[in-house]
Amino acid sequence: MIEKLKNSDLEIAKKMRLIFQASYKVEAKLLNATNFPPLKRPLEN
């Protein structure tokens, strides 16, 4: 079942960020990028 996440909840936002950061690391590696801005985004964004 698809469920809408409440990303304004800090704990949920932290978990989402962990998933995004992991995927960005893979993307940066595939692109051979040494400077990949999404990996530097703070949680507030």
Backbone as a chain_set.jsonl record, in Angstrom:
{"seq": "MIEKLKNSDLEIAKKMRLIFQASYKVEAKLLNATNFPPLKRPLEN", "coords": {"N": [[0.836, -1.174, 0.0], [0.502, 2.208, -0.768], [1.566, 4.962, 1.028], [1.22, 8.248, 2.18], [3.928, 10.142, 3.265], [4.711, 11.95, 6.209], [6.608, 14.36, 5.922], [7.229, 16.568, 7.396], [7.576, 15.804, 9.925], [10.209, 15.45, 12.075], [11.69, 13.06, 12.654], [10.856, 11.314, 10.622], [11.689, 12.803, 8.423], [14.463, 12.68, 8.796], [14.944, 9.943, 8.343], [14.133, 9.74, 5.696], [16.037, 11.372, 4.52], [18.374, 9.884, 4.938], [17.932, 7.76, 3.17], [17.805, 9.138, 0.7], [20.418, 10.237, 0.664], [21.968, 7.927, 0.5], [21.208, 7.016, -2.039], [22.087, 9.159, -3.593], [24.838, 8.923, -3.264], [25.361, 6.602, -4.707], [24.581, 7.489, -7.248], [26.452, 9.584, -7.658], [28.78, 8.079, -7.745], [28.335, 6.512, -10.04], [28.405, 8.514, -11.934], [30.971, 9.3, -11.738], [31.537, 11.525, -10.196], [33.18, 13.984, -8.333], [32.485, 16.178, -6.912], [29.474, 16.517, -5.747], [26.646, 18.165, -5.484], [24.016, 17.43, -4.289], [24.74, 15.743, -2.193], [25.635, 17.424, -0.292], [23.583, 18.866, 0.737], [21.804, 20.322, 3.417], [19.678, 19.051, 6.073], [17.556, 20.806, 6.453], [16.822, 21.734, 3.951]], "CA": [[0.0, 0.0, 0.0], [1.223, 3.481, -0.804], [1.16, 5.828, 2.13], [1.862, 9.557, 2.136], [4.786, 10.367, 4.423], [4.629, 13.279, 6.821], [8.013, 14.763, 5.952], [7.439, 17.657, 8.354], [7.97, 15.127, 11.166], [11.673, 15.429, 12.044], [12.212, 11.684, 12.597], [10.592, 10.807, 9.272], [12.579, 13.556, 7.531], [15.821, 12.136, 8.958], [14.988, 8.639, 7.674], [14.071, 10.003, 4.257], [17.335, 11.928, 4.117], [19.325, 8.769, 4.873], [17.674, 7.033, 1.924], [18.242, 9.994, -0.404], [21.876, 10.356, 0.677], [22.506, 6.659, -0.008], [20.999, 6.976, -3.492], [22.964, 10.167, -4.192], [26.199, 8.37, -3.285], [25.407, 5.684, -5.847], [24.53, 8.32, -8.453], [27.743, 10.261, -7.795], [29.769, 7.072, -8.152], [28.057, 6.168, -11.439], [28.797, 9.66, -12.759], [32.367, 9.617, -11.421], [31.529, 12.912, -9.716], [33.91, 14.219, -7.084], [31.749, 17.23, -6.219], [28.072, 16.24, -6.062], [25.9, 19.042, -4.572], [22.969, 16.841, -3.45], [25.315, 15.128, -0.99], [25.99, 18.482, 0.657], [22.376, 19.567, 1.187], [21.441, 20.102, 4.826], [18.341, 18.506, 6.309], [16.561, 21.877, 6.376], [16.377, 21.91, 2.568]], "C": [[0.886, 1.244, 0.0], [0.657, 4.38, 0.282], [1.927, 7.144, 2.036], [2.662, 9.762, 3.418], [4.647, 11.798, 4.913], [6.061, 13.788, 6.995], [8.273, 15.979, 6.833], [7.788, 17.112, 9.74], [9.487, 14.919, 11.109], [12.242, 14.017, 11.932], [12.002, 11.067, 11.215], [11.514, 11.499, 8.273], [14.006, 13.019, 7.607], [15.959, 10.804, 8.234], [14.959, 8.806, 6.156], [15.416, 10.507, 3.748], [18.388, 10.827, 4.006], [19.172, 7.993, 3.566], [18.149, 7.847, 0.722], [19.762, 10.08, -0.468], [22.519, 9.081, 0.137], [22.357, 6.593, -1.533], [21.881, 8.001, -4.208], [24.407, 9.677, -4.254], [26.369, 7.427, -4.462], [25.434, 6.48, -7.149], [25.864, 9.02, -8.704], [28.813, 9.286, -8.276], [29.58, 6.695, -9.623], [28.501, 7.273, -12.395], [30.27, 10.027, -12.607], [32.508, 11.065, -10.957], [32.298, 13.019, -8.406], [33.232, 15.299, -6.249], [30.284, 17.09, -6.621], [27.192, 17.0, -5.077], [24.791, 18.382, -3.748], [23.499, 16.192, -2.166], [25.633, 16.16, 0.085], [24.777, 19.231, 1.196], [22.09, 19.274, 2.656], [20.007, 19.591, 4.939], [17.262, 19.568, 6.124], [16.031, 22.082, 4.967], [15.603, 20.699, 2.152]], "O": [[1.899, 1.299, 0.698], [-0.555, 4.533, 0.43], [3.141, 7.148, 1.835], [2.143, 9.578, 4.52], [4.487, 12.731, 4.126], [6.651, 13.665, 8.068], [9.425, 16.382, 6.999], [8.236, 17.853, 10.615], [9.988, 14.278, 10.186], [13.193, 13.803, 11.181], [12.881, 10.374, 10.702], [12.059, 10.853, 7.378], [14.683, 12.917, 6.584], [16.972, 10.554, 7.581], [15.666, 8.109, 5.427], [15.873, 10.114, 2.675], [19.202, 10.837, 3.082], [20.161, 7.618, 2.937], [18.813, 7.318, -0.169], [20.335, 10.002, -1.555], [23.503, 9.146, -0.6], [23.275, 6.164, -2.231], [22.368, 7.738, -5.308], [25.122, 9.987, -5.206], [27.398, 7.447, -5.137], [26.22, 6.18, -8.048], [26.351, 9.045, -9.834], [29.648, 9.63, -9.112], [30.555, 6.574, -10.364], [28.92, 7.002, -13.52], [30.76, 10.947, -13.262], [33.481, 11.741, -11.289], [32.085, 12.233, -7.483], [33.383, 15.335, -5.027], [29.899, 17.499, -7.716], [27.0, 16.545, -3.95], [24.63, 18.745, -2.582], [22.78, 16.105, -1.17], [25.872, 15.806, 1.24], [24.922, 20.132, 2.022], [22.128, 18.121, 3.087], [19.226, 19.698, 3.994], [16.159, 19.25, 5.679], [14.908, 22.555, 4.796], [15.129, 20.628, 1.018]]}, "num_chains": 1, "name": "protein.A"}
